[in-house]
């Protein structure tokens, strides 16, 4: 009796979720546990405690559900709204370290890694899913980084093309870490330490324009 009464609040909490959120939660859990191809809309509807008609009305078909799951988690990859403007090299270092820390922490999260694995597994049969992950997730971070690099360049803090600097910073931040995370052969790193080291290496490579000209 005690076990049954202890489980009631959890069921009630799930029931109180808005219908769309409940469907997406159920869909994501099923996709991760069973794989996209092996998950049926009937199973998702059963988990979400809605009819199949409600399922389609709330979210759409199975592919739309997966894209919505990706989109929901990609919001965690946006630059923090309270990042300061890069006024000098010290502030720029703080901005890049803070944003890099968030990226490493969020993308190393097992749930986010599972999303990447799912998109890779479906890339051949459902390329729209991989494109959604690329455009919603990766492009979100690239756009945010490009904004930081462009402003730092405009203020004379960095010598280099913003697009090139985005790729270089990402390379220093990630290296082959993502491959190890996807394969399950690498443990998630300490986010702040990794971001701090990547930022320091990046700033050594990209001096202010005057210094860069002197170095040449």
C-alpha positions as semicolon CSV with decimal commas, in nm:
position;residue;x (nm);y (nm);z (nm)
1;X;0,000;0,000;0,000
2;X;0,281;0,239;0,090
3;X;0,451;0,185;-0,247
4;X;0,129;0,255;-0,437
5;X;0,055;0,577;-0,247
6;X;0,415;0,697;-0,294
7;X;0,384;0,663;-0,671
8;X;0,061;0,863;-0,698
9;X;0,220;1,212;-0,684
10;X;0,449;1,124;-0,976
11;X;0,155;1,016;-1,192
12;X;-0,036;1,328;-1,093
13;X;0,259;1,552;-1,187
14;X;0,281;1,391;-1,531
15;X;-0,093;1,427;-1,582
16;X;-0,075;1,796;-1,496
17;X;0,176;1,871;-1,772
18;X;0,023;2,054;-2,071
19;X;-0,077;1,811;-2,345
20;X;0,200;1,909;-2,590
21;X;0,470;1,893;-2,321
22;X;0,344;1,553;-2,211
23;X;0,355;1,421;-2,568
24;X;0,709;1,552;-2,625
25;X;0,828;1,406;-2,295
26;X;0,678;1,069;-2,386
27;X;0,816;1,083;-2,741
28;X;1,167;1,171;-2,630
29;X;1,175;0,895;-2,369
30;X;1,053;0,640;-2,624
31;X;1,300;0,755;-2,892
32;X;1,594;0,729;-2,652
33;X;1,490;0,391;-2,512
34;X;1,381;0,219;-2,834
35;X;1,527;0,420;-3,122
36;X;1,333;0,635;-3,364
37;X;1,244;0,366;-3,617
38;X;1,124;0,120;-3,351
39;X;0,898;0,373;-3,177
40;X;0,538;0,387;-3,293
41;X;0,297;0,675;-3,257
42;X;0,069;0,436;-3,067
43;X;0,338;0,381;-2,805
44;X;0,394;0,755;-2,771
45;X;0,021;0,817;-2,739
46;X;-0,005;0,544;-2,476
47;X;0,284;0,689;-2,274
48;X;0,140;1,039;-2,300
49;X;-0,210;0,916;-2,217
50;X;-0,368;1,081;-2,521
51;X;-0,543;0,944;-2,827
52;X;-0,357;0,923;-3,158
53;X;-0,587;1,196;-3,292
54;X;-0,483;1,423;-3,003
55;X;-0,120;1,329;-3,063
56;X;-0,128;1,455;-3,422
57;X;-0,324;1,765;-3,326
58;X;-0,085;1,861;-3,046
59;X;0,250;1,799;-3,221
60;X;0,218;1,629;-3,558
61;X;0,368;1,314;-3,703
62;X;0,658;1,119;-3,555
63;X;0,924;1,313;-3,744
64;X;0,776;1,643;-3,628
65;X;0,787;1,512;-3,272
66;X;1,157;1,433;-3,299
67;X;1,235;1,772;-3,453
68;X;1,035;1,940;-3,173
69;X;1,234;1,744;-2,912
70;X;1,559;1,862;-3,074
71;X;1,436;2,220;-3,096
72;X;1,335;2,222;-2,730
73;X;1,680;2,108;-2,615
74;X;1,867;2,335;-2,857
75;X;1,748;2,641;-2,663
76;X;2,003;2,542;-2,398
77;X;2,281;2,616;-2,650
78;X;2,207;2,985;-2,687
79;X;2,445;3,244;-2,544
80;X;2,345;3,357;-2,194
81;X;2,145;3,680;-2,212
82;X;2,353;3,845;-1,940
83;X;2,692;3,809;-2,111
84;X;2,883;4,139;-2,094
85;X;2,998;4,320;-2,408
86;X;3,365;4,246;-2,491
87;X;3,511;4,590;-2,406
88;X;3,871;4,469;-2,361
89;X;4,071;4,147;-2,384
90;X;4,004;4,060;-2,021
91;X;3,628;4,091;-2,068
92;X;3,652;3,900;-2,396
93;X;3,831;3,617;-2,217
94;X;3,553;3,610;-1,956
95;X;3,281;3,608;-2,224
96;X;3,440;3,324;-2,421
97;X;3,509;3,121;-2,108
98;X;3,153;3,165;-1,981
99;X;2,995;3,075;-2,314
100;X;3,238;2,789;-2,370
101;X;3,162;2,652;-2,025
102;X;2,789;2,651;-2,102
103;X;2,843;2,478;-2,437
104;X;3,061;2,203;-2,292
105;X;2,829;2,150;-1,995
106;X;2,511;2,134;-2,202
107;X;2,642;1,935;-2,501
108;X;2,821;1,687;-2,273
109;X;2,494;1,619;-2,092
110;X;2,396;1,254;-2,155
111;X;2,050;1,360;-2,275
112;X;2,197;1,594;-2,539
113;X;2,452;1,332;-2,645
114;X;2,160;1,091;-2,685
115;X;1,990;1,343;-2,918
116;X;2,302;1,357;-3,135
117;X;2,323;0,976;-3,145
118;X;1,957;0,959;-3,243
119;X;2,002;1,213;-3,524
120;X;2,310;1,029;-3,654
121;X;2,128;0,696;-3,647
122;X;1,843;0,844;-3,852
123;X;2,060;1,053;-4,087
124;X;2,022;0,815;-4,383
125;X;1,653;0,728;-4,348
126;X;1,539;1,068;-4,222
127;X;1,795;1,333;-4,324
128;X;1,556;1,608;-4,216
129;X;1,627;1,514;-3,854
130;X;2,003;1,562;-3,895
131;X;1,944;1,888;-4,080
132;X;1,719;2,005;-3,797
133;X;1,985;1,927;-3,537
134;X;2,248;2,109;-3,745
135;X;2,037;2,417;-3,812
136;X;1,869;2,440;-3,471
137;X;2,157;2,328;-3,250
138;X;2,495;2,383;-3,412
139;X;2,399;2,695;-3,605
140;X;2,258;2,847;-3,287
141;X;2,597;2,826;-3,118
142;X;2,785;2,936;-3,429
143;X;2,566;3,243;-3,471
144;X;2,617;3,340;-3,107
145;X;2,993;3,294;-3,132
146;X;3,006;3,485;-3,459
147;X;2,836;3,779;-3,289
148;X;3,095;3,775;-3,010
149;X;3,387;3,750;-3,255
150;X;3,250;4,020;-3,486
151;X;3,205;4,267;-3,201
152;X;3,551;4,190;-3,060
153;X;3,700;4,241;-3,407
154;X;3,513;4,569;-3,454
155;X;3,649;4,692;-3,119
156;X;4,006;4,604;-3,223
157;X;4,041;4,321;-2,973
158;X;4,101;4,045;-3,229
159;X;4,281;4,030;-3,560
160;X;4,114;3,780;-3,791
161;X;3,798;3,702;-3,980
162;X;3,503;3,632;-3,745
163;X;3,392;3,319;-3,934
164;X;3,743;3,176;-3,922
165;X;3,775;3,257;-3,552
166;X;3,447;3,080;-3,475
167;X;3,577;2,759;-3,635
168;X;3,913;2,789;-3,457
169;X;3,755;2,846;-3,116
170;X;3,520;2,551;-3,166
171;X;3,814;2,336;-3,268
172;X;4,009;2,430;-2,956
173;X;3,704;2,383;-2,735
174;X;3,603;2,042;-2,867
175;X;3,897;1,870;-3,036
176;X;3,790;1,505;-3,062
177;X;3,583;1,521;-2,742
178;X;3,247;1,487;-2,918
179;X;3,355;1,166;-3,091
180;X;3,451;1,017;-2,757
181;X;3,123;1,124;-2,599
182;X;2,920;0,976;-2,885
183;X;3,112;0,648;-2,864
184;X;3,087;0,640;-2,488
185;X;3,465;0,610;-2,456
186;X;3,521;0,951;-2,294
187;X;3,385;1,088;-1,969
188;X;3,239;1,440;-1,974
189;X;3,515;1,691;-1,896
190;X;3,521;1,968;-1,639
191;X;3,339;2,238;-1,842
192;X;3,501;2,548;-1,693
193;X;3,856;2,413;-1,713
194;X;3,814;2,306;-2,074
195;X;3,660;2,640;-2,175
196;X;3,927;2,836;-1,987
197;X;4,209;2,645;-2,158
198;X;4,048;2,679;-2,503
199;X;4,001;3,053;-2,450
200;X;4,361;3,104;-2,342
201;X;4,490;2,915;-2,646
202;X;4,254;3,106;-2,875
203;X;4,361;3,447;-2,746
204;X;4,727;3,355;-2,793
205;X;4,652;3,277;-3,158
206;X;4,450;3,592;-3,225
207;X;4,619;3,905;-3,100
208;X;4,471;4,252;-3,158
209;X;4,531;4,378;-3,516
210;X;4,822;4,608;-3,421
211;X;5,000;4,331;-3,232
212;X;4,937;4,088;-3,516
213;X;5,093;4,328;-3,765
214;X;5,395;4,375;-3,537
215;X;5,436;3,998;-3,501
216;X;5,441;3,955;-3,878
